[in-house]
Amino acid sequence: MTEIKFILREAVSQCSERGLYFAAKWAAETLDGLSSSTIESSSLPPPSSIIEPETTTTSIKLEKTSTEKLDQPQPQPTSQNYITYFDSIEYDKYLLGKSYFDVKEFDRATFVLEKCKSAKCRFLRIYSKYLAGEKRKEEERKDIMGPLENEKSLNKEVQSLWEEMESWRKEEDLDGFLTYLYGLLVKQKNPHAKDLKDIFIESVYKYHYNWSAWLELGSCITTKDTLEEICLRLPDTFMTKFFRIYVTVELLGTPKSFKDLVDHDLKEKFTNNKFLQTQEAIMYYNNRDYDRAEIIFDEIIKSDPYRVDEMDVYSNILYVMERKMGKLSYLAHMCTYTDKYRSETMCVIGNLYSSKGDHVKAISYFRRALQINRNCLSAWTLMGHEYVELKNTHAAVISYKRAVEINAKDYRAWCGLGQTYEMLKMPYYALYYYQHSSAIRPFDARMWTRLAALYEQTNAPTEATKAYTRSLSCTDIDINSETQAIVKLASLYASLSSVNSNKEKAAQFYTKLLEREDLCPEPEDIRAAEIFLRDFKSEKQQQKEEEEEEEGKQSEIAGSSTQNMNSERSISYLTHSLKDLGI
């Protein structure tokens, strides 16, 4: 426990010194979430006396885990001593460049650090130039959903920075932070580069406590098999466990409870961890267990009343729970008071106006969220929902497609596209997008029900029966959907009655419809079931009688054949006897 505390303190310092403020904040919150049984921080010596500069990039050793699973070699101590030497002689330049970086004068920071050779100064210079390019890219971007919005602005600094870092990689072994930055440049050049996962794995191996690198690695993972494959290459540390939890929730994993994701040791050490609490709430939200998700978010706000992170997710939960409009209003006021210029705040306010039926004003706030952060996934998806409400299908399609570009694992955007094309009477397009959403969320009965309905529209009854059957196997199906699926399956199998087995299945589903007291079928469905079962029983009875009659005929034929055979045998015997007597 003490080692973890030392490591996280050092991680906060290392990430802050390089301007990775999000990673530093995550490490600080994780440090604060350690069990209260840990020794008091006031009794600990400062981090500098615990971990020397030459061991910071290999602090993973403190975890005492095996590194044989990893593909990359350990950094050499001689290289680290060289970097530490330059760190000391360039410290004044670093302080000046960092001060410019902190006030967002990225070009000045780049210029000041131009000739520095230490790893920290090189990182800060490359990162400053990269952020300067990002700033200019945002300034060049056109209006959101305007006529020129599809013209993608590019970070013009990426190519030159990539070439410079590529030459470094050929000449020397970069540290974990520089490797992470190199991965960002590769991702900007080609988001689907094959070696992207390996680059970020190398980064988290060389410096294990940069959460930003873990997030980038998580964005490369699209399936659970890929997650398991990558985790096998990483040491069994608390960072790997946090990463597994994050990606599992991101991939919409559905364990029965959050305890199935978090082992006892992790929960015991990080009893008050905000990250674990938010991931638990998001997991329950994805599983549509809104009551439990609401309780967890209430606990988070109680312990951290000025938190804005993930409050857009909480507003989605309150929006779905229609009776919670008062709490949603309070959340909007709280976020506005804390920081009105956050994309999360704009999404919360947008949800509030949407709940009141003011869809135009809701869209205006979602657009403001996108002006603050053009890659805000929630804003694009929620804005698509609002355009659907206003029957503006063209704008809805654009919004949902932008959400899918940002995160292809967002089933809500895929489902929204399917719904929009369904409204446009384009079932084959809708079918394509619903197939994507059901592949991402295979345990959701709603996805399969919608898919089955489209298969019916496109005259694919066999595929429709498969989809309805799959929806019945989902644990989250409600009574109305279950009733509808049973009715549809019965009618579909009845329409495919050219095969006897389909008639049997139709009879089974109609029987279930009439026998299950908890189902609520329509009167016409009950009548259809009764008529089908009556005809089915009559047909079965007639078939049985015909079979019995056929069996009787076969018995008569068999009896006459036996008699003829006996007569023939008697005549043959008599003939042989006469021959023997010489007659």
C-alpha positions, 0 to 999 in steps of 0.5 A, a space after each residue: 500500500 505504501 509503495 502504491 502511494 509513493 508511485 502515484 505521488 511520483 506519477 502526479 509530479 511526472 505528468 504535471 511536469 510534462 503538461 499531461 494534466 488529465 493524467 496527473 488529475 487521474 493519478 491524484 484522484 486515485 491517490 486520494 481514493 486509497 483506503 483510509 487504513 493507509 499511513 497518514 501522508 504527513 508521516 511520509 517523506 517527500 517523493 524525491 527522497 523515495 524515488 530517484 530520477 533515474 528510476 522514475 521511468 522504470 517505477 513499474 519494478 516497485 510492483 514486483 511483477 514479472 515482465 516476461 509477458 512484455 515484448 519490449 526491452 527494459 530501458 538501459 540505466 546508462 541512457 537514463 543517467 544521460 537524460 538526467 544529466 541534461 535535465 539538470 543543466 537545462 532546468 532553467 530553460 525547462 522552467 521558462 518553456 513550462 511557464 509559457 506552456 501553462 499560459 497556452 503560449 505554445 509557440 513561445 514554449 516551442 521556440 524556447 526549448 528548440 535546442 534542448 536535449 533532455 527527454 522532458 524538454 524534448 517532450 514539452 517542445 514536441 507537445 507544445 508544437 502539437 497543441 499549437 497545431 491543434 489550436 490552429 486546426 480548431 480556428 480553421 474549422 467551419 461552423 458546426 454542420 455548416 455547408 463546409 463542415 465536412 472539409 476536414 481541417 488538419 494539424 499541419 505540424 503533425 507530419 514534421 513532428 512525426 518525421 523528427 520523432 521517427 528519426 529519434 526512434 531509429 537512433 535511441 530508445 525513447 522513454 514512455 512519455 515520448 513513446 506516448 507522444 509518438 503514438 499520438 502523432 501516428 494516430 493523427 496520421 492514420 487512426 487505423 495504423 496496425 502498429 498503433 496498439 504496440 506503440 501504446 503498449 510500449 509506452 505504458 510498459 516504459 512508464 506505467 502510470 500515465 493514464 492518458 496512454 492507457 486511454 489511447 490504448 483502450 481506444 484501439 480495442 474493439 473486441 473482448 478478445 483483443 482486450 484479453 490478448 493485450 492484457 496478457 502482454 501487460 504485468 498484473 498491476 493495479 493500473 492493468 486492473 483499472 484499464 481492464 475495468 475501463 475497457 470492459 465498461 466501454 465495450 458494454 460488458 454486462 457482468 451481473 454486478 460490479 464485483 465481478 469486474 473488481 477483485 477483492 484486493 483492488 476494492 480493499 485498497 481503493 475504497 473511495 476511488 472516484 474512478 471505480 465509482 463512476 465506472 460502476 455507475 456507467 456500467 449500471 447505466 449501460 445495463 439500464 439499471 437506472 436506479 442503482 446508477 442514480 444512487 452511485 452518482 448521488 454518492 459521488 456528488 455528495 463526496 465531490 459536490 463541484 465535480 463536472 466530469 461524467 455529469 452528462 451521463 448522470 443527466 442522461 440517467 435523470 432524463 430517462 427517469 422522467 420523474 427526476 426532472 427536479 433533480 435534473 434541474 438542480 444538476 444543471 444549476 450546479 454544473 453551471 455554477 461550477 463551470 459554465 464553459 464545459 461541454 458536460 455542462 452544456 449537455 446537462 442543460 441541453 437534456 434539461 430543455 429536451 425534457 421540457 419539450 424545447 428541442 430547439 433550445 436543447 440543440 442550441 446547447 448541444 451545439 455550444 458543447 461542440 464549440 467547446 469540444 468538437 469531439 464531444 460524443 454525448 453532444 453529437 448523439 444527443 443532438 441527433 436525438 433532438 433532430 429526430 424529434 423535430 423530424 429533421 432526418 438529414 441533420 440527424 443522420 449527420 449528427 449520428 455519423 459524426 458520433 460514430 466517427 468519434 467512437 465506433 463503439 457507441 451503439 446509441 449512434 448506430 441505433 439512431 442511424 437505423 431509426 432515422 433511416 427507418 423513418 425515411 422508409 429505407 429499410 435496407 439502410 436501417 437494417 445495416 445500422 441496426 446490425 451494427 448496433 446489435 453486434 455491439 450490444 448483443 444482449 439488448 432485446 430492443 436491438 433484436 426486436 427492431 432488427 426482426 421487424 426490419 427483416 419482416 419488412 424486407 421479406 426475410 421471415 427466416 431471419 426475422 424468426 432468428 432475431 425474435 428468438 434471440 430477443 427472447 433469450 435476452 434477460 432485459 426484455 420487458 413483458 410487452 416486448 416478450 408478448 410481441 416477440 411470441 406473437 410475431 414468432 407464432 405468426 411467422 412460423 404459421 406463415 412458413 407452415 409448408 414444413 411440418 416442424 414450423 407448424 409445430 413451433 407455431 403451435 408451441 408459441 401460440 400455446 405459450 401465449 394463451 397459457 402464460 398469465 403474465 403476458 398481455 396479448 391483444 384480443 385479436 392475437 388471442 383469437 388468432 391463436 385459438 383459431 390456429 390451435 383449433 385448426 392445428 388440433 383438427 389437422 393433427 386428428 385428421 392426420 392421425 385417423 388417416 395414418 390409422 386407416 393407412 395402417 389398417 389397409 397395410 395390415 389387410 394387404 399383409 394378411 392377404 399376401 400371407 394367405 396367398 403365400 401359404 396357398 402357393 406353398 401347399 400347391 408346391 408341396 402337393 406337386 412335389 409329393 405327386 412327383 415322388 409317387 410317380 403320378 
